[in-house]
Each structure stands twice: as C-alpha cells, then as structure tokens.
Amino acid sequence: MNARRFFLLAAPVMALALAGCPSKPKDGECKTSADCEAQEGYGKICIEGRCQECGTDTDCKAGFMCQALKCVPVPAPPPPPAPPPVSKAECIGDAECGSGKACQAGKCVVAQPVDCPAGGGKLAPVYFGFNEAVLTREAQAQLAKNAACVKDLAFKKIVVEGNCDERGTVEYNLHLGQRRAEAVKKYLVNIGVPSKSIKTVSFGKEKPVCLEQTEECWARCRRGDTVAQ
C-alpha cells in the first residue's frame, strides 16, 4: 500500500477522532462549572457561558454575599437608635422653687390656686416621668388637694384619665396610660376617696395638650387628669 492510499484511508478516521474531542474552554468561557475549575484568574461558577465568582449567596463563604456576580462582605447592621435625651430636672418638690412657685414635671412654675369647680369638671393634673407610671411627691401632694375638693363638694363620680406623649406605638401608650390612671386611682382610694366612685380610662397619646416635639411639651402630655362629676 503506497503512502497516498494510506492517507486517504486514514483521513476519515482521524476526522472522526478530532470531532469527538471537545475543544478546551479558554479565556473564562464555559459550558459547566467543571470547565472553570482548571482556569486560573476566573471564577469557579459557570453562568451564561462565563466563569463567575458567584451566582447566589450560597456560592460565597460565611460573612459574604453575592452582588453583581462577585462575593462582597455582608454590610454591618445599623447601630440601634439613640435613647431620647434626658433633661435634668429643675426641681423635685415645691420647696426647691421658692415662694409663689410650685414644681410641676420637673420645672418651677407659678403656683396656681387650688381650684375646686363647684359644678364639677377637671381638677389639677398630675405628671409622670418618661415611660413611668409612678407618682412623684409633688403628684401625691396635688392628688391630696384634689381629694379634698372631691370630699368637700361631695362629688359622686370621678373619672381618672391616663395620657402619654406622642412617642411609642398606639397600643403601648394605651397600656401605659391605663397604668398611670390606675396609679392615680390607687392613691385617691388610699387617702379616702371611695373606690366605687372612681372610673379609669386611658387615652394613650390621643389627647395631647401641645404638639411641639420638645421635652417640655412631652412632659406636659405625660399626665393623669381627674374629672369630678
């Protein structure tokens, strides 16, 4: 057999052999992720014919996430909100305010005469600290005056209303307002006002006496109102 005849017979066999051997991927190209394993300088995940670093967050190591086909660090969570500033109280009791003044919500104000509405109505309010339902000494002193009005004028029905400032959810402030109203009722009962004559109700943050977003305004809204009938 001469060389030319051998070549003609071998050529089809060589063509079939070459056709059966797939070409090696190059320059980051791929058909499967296995094609990316042997390529240096490219990602190891095959996405739409290209080797990429990741397709989903699970392709990245702990603490990283997939963004634009790259593994990037997971951003740190934002810091918690700062608590509201606590203003220093100007006073704790009336004695610290001097003649003609009284301590209300931590501030010295011009003392108001005790008002006992003969036909019924709202008596002087008492005030609470932020997120608190505890009666201060000045609040207790005011409630003693309110109780004297109730007894002197023989009011038969008392409604204690609990109120809050605008901060917090509606549901939370309704609960807080109820605790404040119950604290006022308990004190009035302890100093002689009949429990059966007192009803409590919470308005939460629905009845503000002012709308400014200041500590002074919020302090005026954190109150317990006593209404005599």
Residue pairs with C-beta under 8 A, 6 or more apart in sequence:
25 31
25 35
25 39
26 39
28 36
28 39
28 41
28 42
28 43
28 50
28 51
29 35
29 49
29 50
29 51
30 36
30 39
30 46
30 49
30 50
30 51
31 46
31 49
32 46
33 44
33 45
33 46
35 46
35 51
36 42
36 43
36 44
36 45
36 46
36 51
37 44
39 51
42 51
43 51
43 52
43 53
43 54
43 69
44 51
44 53
45 51
45 52
45 53
45 54
45 55
45 59
46 52
47 55
47 69
52 69
53 59
53 60
53 66
53 69
53 70
53 71
54 60
54 66
54 69
54 70
54 71
55 66
55 69
56 66
57 64
57 65
57 66
59 66
59 71
60 66
60 71
61 71
63 73
63 74
64 71
64 72
64 73
64 74
65 71
65 72
65 73
65 74
66 72
84 130
84 167
84 215
85 215
86 130
87 106
87 215
89 106
89 107
90 96
90 103
90 106
90 107
90 108
91 97
91 103
91 106
91 107
91 108
92 103
92 106
92 136
92 137
92 138
93 103
93 137
93 138
93 141
94 101
94 102
94 103
94 111
94 138
94 141
96 103
96 108
97 103
97 108
97 109
98 108
100 110
100 111
101 108
101 109
101 110
101 111
102 108
102 109
102 110
102 111
102 112
102 138
103 109
103 138
104 127
104 138
105 127
105 219
105 220
105 222
106 219
107 216
107 219
112 124
114 124
114 145
114 148
114 149
115 123
115 124
116 123
116 148
116 149
116 152
116 153
117 123
117 149
117 228
118 153
120 155
120 227
120 228
120 229
121 227
121 228
122 225
122 226
122 227
122 228
123 146
123 149
123 150
123 225
123 226
123 227
123 228
124 142
124 145
124 146
124 226
125 142
125 223
125 224
125 225
125 226
126 135
126 136
126 138
126 139
126 142
126 143
126 184
126 223
126 224
126 226
127 136
127 139
127 219
127 220
127 222
127 223
127 224
128 134
128 135
128 136
128 139
128 180
128 222
128 223
128 224
129 136
129 222
130 165
130 218
130 222
131 176
133 176
133 179
133 180
133 182
133 183
134 183
135 143
135 183
135 184
135 187
139 224
140 187
143 184
143 187
143 188
143 191
143 226
144 191
146 188
146 226
147 188
147 191
147 192
147 193
149 155
149 228
150 158
150 188
150 193
150 228
151 192
151 193
153 228
155 197
155 228
155 229
156 197
156 229
157 197
157 199
157 228
157 229
158 188
158 193
158 197
158 198
158 199
158 226
158 227
158 228
158 229
159 198
159 199
159 200
159 201
159 226
159 227
159 229
160 181
160 184
160 185
160 188
160 198
160 199
160 200
160 201
160 224
160 225
160 226
160 227
161 177
161 181
161 200
161 201
161 202
161 203
161 207
161 224
161 225
161 226
161 227
162 176
162 177
162 178
162 179
162 180
162 181
162 182
162 184
162 200
162 201
162 202
162 203
162 224
163 177
163 180
163 202
163 203
163 204
163 205
163 207
163 208
163 221
163 222
163 223
163 224
163 225
164 173
164 176
164 177
164 180
164 204
164 205
164 221
164 222
165 205
165 208
165 217
165 218
165 219
165 221
165 222
166 205
166 208
166 213
166 218
166 221
167 205
167 218
168 176
168 205
170 204
170 205
173 204
173 205
174 202
174 204
175 202
176 202
176 204
177 202
177 203
177 204
177 205
178 200
178 202
180 202
180 222
180 223
180 224
181 200
181 201
181 202
181 224
182 200
183 224
184 200
184 224
184 226
185 195
185 198
185 200
188 198
188 226
189 195
189 198
205 221
208 217
208 221
209 220
209 221
209 223
210 217
210 220
210 221
211 217
